[in-house]
């Protein structure tokens, strides 16, 4: 039976995501087996990005602060953020840019940090969930709390970062606008109705002057 409609596409994407997740789990187990434990970074993906690669000092701005990272240019931005800088709000979901859990902003655009190389971010402005607002009072963060959106919460930082770009480009989105913009962010708990409701609420707060 052919898959029809938005809901059908959601189910199809979820099935593909589950398959990718199984593969990603195997890759993660292998990478953890190869890891070198480091006192400062706890679990550092070093055999892949330190010993076998030529490291260099890469400068970039993360959440309005300048950082110099001594790592391979081929290291995914996700691991630089989590393991080197210590910003763990950005999550590893699939490692294949399929789920959106690792979404951050690169020069204002939503990117998947699991496949974005550190070299691409060199000299650029990166914003993570920790830097979205100074006091966690961005309209989206406030709306997420009001609508009690998260269930397990694992994907929610990526959801919020994707939604932030949507509201910047379209301050009054329709349901269709939201569904289209958020279709690349998977929630295994199925909180899509609450996500949509929270984005509408954030749009109201933003219109009222809530974007501080």
C-alpha positions in Angstrom: 0.0 0.0 0.0 1.5 3.4 -1.0 2.2 5.9 1.8 0.0 8.9 1.4 -0.3 12.2 3.1 1.7 14.0 5.8 1.0 11.4 8.5 2.1 8.6 6.2 5.3 10.3 5.4 5.9 10.7 9.2 5.5 7.0 9.7 7.8 6.3 6.7 10.5 8.7 8.1 10.1 7.2 11.5 10.7 3.7 10.1 13.8 4.8 8.2 15.0 6.6 11.4 14.6 3.4 13.4 16.7 1.5 10.9 19.3 4.3 10.9 19.2 4.3 14.7 20.1 0.6 14.8 23.0 1.2 12.5 24.1 4.3 14.5 24.0 2.2 17.7 26.4 -0.3 16.2 28.7 2.5 15.0 28.6 4.2 18.4 29.5 1.0 20.1 32.5 0.6 17.8 33.6 4.2 18.3 33.3 3.8 22.1 35.4 0.7 21.9 38.1 2.6 20.1 37.9 5.7 22.4 40.7 7.0 24.4 39.6 8.2 27.9 40.8 11.7 28.6 40.5 13.4 32.0 39.3 16.7 30.5 36.9 15.4 27.9 35.8 12.1 29.6 35.2 10.2 26.4 37.1 11.6 23.5 36.7 10.1 20.0 40.5 10.4 19.7 41.6 7.4 17.6 39.5 8.7 14.8 40.2 12.4 15.1 43.4 12.8 17.0 45.9 10.0 16.3 45.1 9.3 12.7 44.5 12.9 11.7 46.7 16.0 11.7 45.3 18.3 14.4 45.3 22.1 14.0 44.1 25.0 16.1 40.7 26.0 14.8 39.1 29.3 16.0 35.4 29.8 16.0 32.7 31.7 18.0 30.3 29.6 20.0 27.5 31.3 21.8 29.2 34.7 21.4 32.4 33.5 22.9 35.6 32.9 21.0 37.1 29.4 21.2 40.3 27.8 19.9 40.0 24.1 19.5 43.0 21.8 18.9 41.4 19.0 16.9 41.3 17.5 13.4 39.4 19.6 10.8 37.5 16.4 10.0 36.0 16.1 13.5 32.2 16.6 13.4 31.2 19.9 15.0 28.9 17.9 17.4 31.9 16.2 19.1 33.8 19.4 19.3 30.8 21.0 21.1 30.2 18.1 23.4 33.6 16.6 24.1 35.9 19.6 23.8 33.9 22.6 24.7 31.6 20.8 27.1 28.2 21.9 25.7 26.2 18.8 26.0 22.7 20.3 25.2 23.2 19.3 21.6 22.5 15.6 21.3 23.8 12.7 19.2 20.8 10.9 17.6 21.8 9.1 14.4 25.1 10.5 13.1 23.6 10.6 9.6 21.7 14.0 9.6 18.4 12.1 9.6 16.9 12.9 13.0 17.7 16.6 13.8 18.6 16.0 17.4 22.0 17.6 16.8 20.7 20.8 15.2 22.6 24.0 15.9 22.8 27.4 14.2 25.8 28.1 11.9 25.7 31.8 10.9 22.0 31.8 11.7 21.1 28.7 9.7 20.0 25.4 11.1 22.6 22.7 10.4 23.1 19.1 11.5 26.2 19.2 13.6 26.8 15.4 13.4 27.8 15.8 9.7 29.1 19.4 9.8 32.9 19.2 9.9 34.8 21.4 12.3 36.6 22.9 9.3 33.4 24.3 8.0 32.7 26.1 11.2 36.2 27.7 11.4 35.8 31.5 11.8 32.1 31.2 11.9 29.4 31.9 14.5 27.9 28.8 16.1 24.9 29.0 18.5 23.7 26.0 20.5 20.7 25.5 22.7 22.7 26.9 25.6 23.2 30.2 23.8 19.7 30.7 22.3 18.9 33.1 25.1 20.9 34.4 28.1 18.3 33.3 30.7 16.5 30.5 28.8 13.7 33.0 28.2 13.4 32.8 24.5 9.7 32.6 23.4 10.2 29.1 22.3 11.7 28.0 25.6 8.9 29.7 27.5 6.3 28.1 25.2 7.9 24.7 25.5 7.5 24.9 29.3 4.0 26.3 29.1 2.8 23.6 26.8 4.7 20.8 28.6 6.1 19.7 25.3 8.9 17.2 26.2 8.4 13.6 27.1 11.8 12.0 27.2 13.3 15.3 26.1 16.2 13.9 24.1 15.3 15.5 20.7 13.9 18.7 22.1 17.0 20.9 21.9 17.1 20.1 18.2 13.4 20.8 17.8 13.7 24.2 19.5 16.8 25.2 17.4 15.0 24.3 14.2 11.8 26.1 15.3 13.9 29.3 16.1 15.0 29.6 12.5 11.4 29.0 11.4 10.0 31.9 13.6 12.8 34.2 12.5 11.9 33.7 8.9 8.2 33.3 9.3 6.9 35.0 12.5 3.3 33.8 12.0 3.5 30.3 10.6 0.5 28.2 9.7 0.2 24.5 10.7 1.4 23.6 7.2 4.4 25.9 7.5 5.3 24.3 10.8 4.9 20.8 9.6 7.1 21.5 6.5 9.8 23.3 8.5 9.9 20.7 11.2 9.6 17.6 9.1 13.3 16.8 9.4 13.2 16.7 13.2 12.1 13.3 14.5 10.5 12.8 17.9 10.4 9.1 18.9 7.9 10.0 21.7 5.5 11.5 19.1 5.1 14.9 20.7 4.4 16.6 17.3 1.0 18.1 18.3 2.5 19.7 21.4 5.5 21.0 19.3 3.1 22.6 16.8 1.0 24.1 19.6 4.2 25.4 21.3 5.5 27.0 18.1 2.1 28.9 17.7 2.4 30.0 21.3 5.9 31.2 20.8 4.8 33.2 17.8 2.3 34.9 20.1 4.9 35.6 22.7 7.3 36.9 20.1 4.6 39.3 18.7 3.9 40.5 22.2 7.5 41.4 22.6 8.7 38.3 24.4 11.8 37.8 22.4 14.3 39.3 24.8 
